[in-house]
């Protein structure tokens, strides 16, 4: 069921001009509007990506459909997008929400960590995993991530009284430019989809370091893609139904190409994988 927006917290940076909104379930969501400046297709991209990332066990915010009522929009005139000198009001109805990891008044969320802390992120191994994902889905943007402190229970400790430690977690965010954003294409540049901090790829030496995600994508189930399609609100797809089906059929055919796409990135002149061993990267 959709959640309903109740309060504007703040506007967010970025081309889609998303807003951070509190909703009636008590959670907060970064909301991209259906009539955003980048195109309604980026909502489809976000939703499908959220389903795929969940299946791949790559840390990403929970996704939700956020309802904006006419009463909410009337009471919050600052909920708008700026197009030049003109303010564009969101349309009432369903929009895409990416859940914020906590109460923004209490939880500090960072989009940058110094290298000394970046290496201590508890799920840093998700960065090679999401790189494999981004190559498969043709992410036309650089990889975006946020970080926050959380209470972490050491692996293997099942006892409920085991003391957790506090550390950083990363969440992979802003997937609107998967499928090359509104273009719904796969421009395969070796450097596309990279996170801008090479330190997260220090451990990458071969294709083996993209496991288990590589095998999960190569054998990605068609039924997961079908489920993602069925869950996508029809208003976001509109008259693009046939184009979306063609896109997802092409995505299925790309699964087997993923090892070569990763090799192209690893063996290029500007490889982000400084420890890549070409011979070890072949199968």
C-alpha positions in Angstrom: 0.0 0.0 0.0 1.2 3.5 -0.7 2.2 5.8 2.2 0.9 9.4 2.3 3.0 12.5 2.6 2.3 14.6 5.7 5.2 17.0 6.1 7.9 18.7 4.0 11.4 18.4 5.7 13.6 19.9 3.0 14.4 19.9 -0.7 17.3 17.7 -1.9 20.1 18.4 -4.4 20.1 16.8 -7.8 18.6 17.0 -11.2 15.3 15.3 -10.3 14.7 18.0 -7.6 13.6 15.4 -5.0 12.1 16.4 -1.7 12.6 14.8 1.8 9.1 14.2 3.1 7.7 12.6 6.3 4.8 10.2 5.7 1.9 8.8 7.6 3.9 5.6 8.5 6.3 7.6 10.6 9.1 7.2 8.2 10.9 9.7 5.9 11.4 9.4 2.2 13.4 11.1 -0.5 10.6 11.5 -3.1 11.0 11.9 -6.8 7.9 13.3 -8.5 6.3 11.8 -11.5 6.6 15.1 -13.4 10.2 15.8 -12.4 12.5 17.6 -14.8 14.4 14.4 -15.8 11.3 12.5 -17.0 8.8 10.1 -15.4 10.9 7.2 -16.7 13.4 7.7 -13.9 10.7 6.6 -11.4 10.4 3.3 -13.3 14.2 3.0 -13.2 14.2 3.6 -9.5 11.5 1.1 -8.7 12.9 -1.7 -10.9 16.4 -1.1 -9.5 15.1 -1.3 -5.9 13.6 -4.8 -6.7 16.8 -6.0 -8.3 19.1 -4.7 -5.6 17.0 -6.4 -2.9 17.2 -9.7 -4.8 21.0 -9.3 -5.1 21.4 -8.5 -1.4 23.1 -5.2 -2.0 22.3 -2.5 0.6 19.9 0.1 -0.6 17.0 2.0 0.9 13.6 0.5 1.0 11.4 1.8 -1.8 7.8 3.0 -1.4 5.0 4.5 -3.4 4.3 7.9 -1.9 0.9 9.5 -2.3 0.7 13.3 -2.6 -2.9 14.5 -1.9 -4.3 17.8 -3.2 -4.7 18.9 0.4 -1.0 18.2 1.2 0.1 20.2 -1.9 -2.2 23.1 -1.1 -0.9 23.2 2.5 2.8 23.0 1.3 3.4 25.4 -1.5 7.2 25.0 -1.1 6.8 21.5 -2.5 7.7 22.4 -6.0 10.4 22.1 -8.7 12.1 25.1 -10.2 12.2 25.3 -14.0 14.1 28.4 -14.8 12.0 31.2 -13.2 8.9 29.0 -13.0 7.9 26.9 -10.1 6.4 23.6 -11.1 4.0 21.9 -8.7 4.0 18.1 -8.4 1.0 16.3 -9.7 -1.3 14.8 -7.1 -1.0 11.0 -7.0 1.7 8.4 -6.7 5.4 9.2 -6.7 8.7 7.3 -5.9 10.0 7.3 -2.4 13.5 6.1 -1.2 13.3 5.6 2.6 15.7 7.8 4.6 17.6 5.6 7.1 16.2 7.4 10.2 14.8 10.6 11.6 16.8 13.4 9.8 16.6 15.5 12.9 18.6 12.8 14.8 20.6 10.8 12.3 23.6 12.3 10.5 23.9 11.0 7.0 27.0 11.6 4.9 27.7 11.5 1.2 31.4 11.6 1.8 33.8 9.8 4.1 37.6 10.2 4.3 39.6 7.2 3.1 40.6 6.3 6.7 36.9 5.7 7.4 35.8 4.5 4.0 37.9 1.4 4.5 36.0 0.6 7.7 32.5 0.7 6.3 30.9 -2.6 7.4 29.5 -3.5 4.0 32.3 -2.0 1.8 32.2 -5.3 -0.3 28.9 -4.1 -1.7 30.7 -1.6 -3.9 32.1 -4.3 -6.3 28.6 -5.9 -6.2 26.8 -2.7 -7.2 29.4 -2.0 -9.9 28.5 -5.4 -11.4 24.8 -4.3 -11.1 25.5 -0.9 -12.7 27.3 -2.4 -15.7 24.4 -4.8 -16.3 21.7 -2.1 -16.1 23.7 0.5 -18.0 23.9 3.1 -15.3 24.6 6.3 -17.1 25.5 8.2 -13.9 28.3 7.8 -11.4 27.4 5.5 -8.5 25.9 7.4 -5.6 26.1 6.2 -2.0 25.3 7.6 1.5 26.8 6.6 4.8 25.5 6.6 8.4 26.4 5.2 11.8 24.5 2.1 12.9 24.8 -0.5 15.6 26.4 -3.5 14.1 26.3 -7.1 15.4 29.5 -9.0 14.6 28.9 -11.9 12.1 28.3 -15.2 13.7 27.1 -14.0 17.1 23.7 -15.4 17.5 23.3 -14.7 21.2 20.7 -11.9 21.7 22.8 -10.3 24.4 25.9 -10.1 22.3 27.1 -6.5 22.4 26.8 -4.7 19.1 29.4 -2.2 18.0 28.9 1.2 16.2 30.1 1.5 12.7 29.3 2.9 9.3 27.0 1.4 6.8 26.7 2.4 3.1 23.4 2.5 1.2 23.4 2.6 -2.6 21.1 5.4 -3.7 19.9 7.4 -6.7 19.3 4.8 -9.4 17.3 7.1 -11.7 19.9 6.8 -14.4 20.0 3.1 -14.7 19.0 2.2 -18.3 20.7 5.5 -19.2 17.9 7.5 -17.5 15.0 8.6 -19.7 16.8 7.2 -22.8 16.2 3.5 -21.9 19.4 2.4 -23.6 22.7 0.7 -22.7 25.7 2.9 -23.5 28.6 0.6 -22.5 31.4 2.9 -21.6 34.0 1.2 -19.4 34.0 4.0 -16.8 30.2 4.3 -16.4 28.7 3.4 -13.1 31.9 3.9 -11.1 31.9 5.2 -7.5 34.2 8.3 -7.5 36.5 6.9 -4.7 38.9 4.3 -6.0 39.6 3.2 -2.4 36.4 1.1 -2.4 37.9 -1.1 -5.2 41.3 -1.8 -3.6 40.5 -5.4 -3.0 39.4 -6.1 -6.6 42.0 -8.2 -8.5 39.9 -10.3 -10.8 36.4 -11.4 -11.7 36.3 -13.6 -8.6 36.1 -10.4 -6.5 32.7 -9.6 -8.0 31.2 -12.8 -6.6 28.6 -13.8 -5.6 26.8 -10.9 -7.5 28.3 -11.8 -10.8 26.8 -15.3 -10.8 23.5 -14.0 -9.4 23.2 -11.6 -12.3 24.3 -14.0 -15.0 21.6 -16.4 -13.8 19.1 -13.6 -12.8 15.6 -15.1 -12.7 13.1 -13.8 -15.3 10.4 -14.0 -12.7 12.1 -11.3 -10.6 12.1 -9.0 -13.6 8.4 -9.9 -14.2 7.6 -9.1 -10.5 9.3 -5.7 -10.8 7.3 -4.9 -13.9 4.0 -5.9 -12.3 4.7 -3.8 -9.2 5.5 -0.6 -11.2 2.5 1.8 -11.1 1.0 2.1 -14.6 0.9 5.9 -14.3 4.7 5.9 -14.3 4.8 3.8 -17.5 2.0 5.6 -19.3 2.3 5.0 -23.0 5.8 3.5 -22.7 4.6 -0.1 -22.1 6.0 -1.6 -25.3 9.3 0.3 -24.9 9.7 -1.0 -21.4 9.1 -4.6 -22.4 11.7 -4.2 -25.1 14.1 -2.7 -22.6 13.7 -5.6 -20.2 14.1 -8.2 -22.9 17.3 -6.6 -23.9 18.4 -6.6 -20.2 17.8 -10.4 -20.1 20.0 -10.9 -23.1 22.8 -8.8 -21.5 23.2 -11.1 -18.5 25.8 -13.3 -20.2 27.8 -10.2 -21.3 28.5 -9.0 -17.8 31.9 -10.7 -17.3 33.1 -9.0 -20.5 31.8 -5.7 -19.4 33.6 -5.9 -16.1 36.8 -7.1 -17.9 36.6 -4.1 -20.2 36.6 -1.8 -17.2 39.4 -3.7 -15.4 41.7 -3.8 -18.4 41.2 -0.2 -19.7 43.7 2.5 -19.5 41.8 4.3 -16.8 40.9 1.2 -14.8 39.5 2.0 -11.3 40.9 -1.4 -10.2 44.5 -0.5 -9.4 45.3 -4.1 -8.3 43.6 -5.8 -11.3 45.6 -8.8 -12.6 44.6 -9.5 -16.2 45.5 -13.1 -16.2 43.4 -13.7 -13.0 40.5 -11.9 -14.5 40.0 -14.5 -17.2 38.0 -17.7 -17.0 
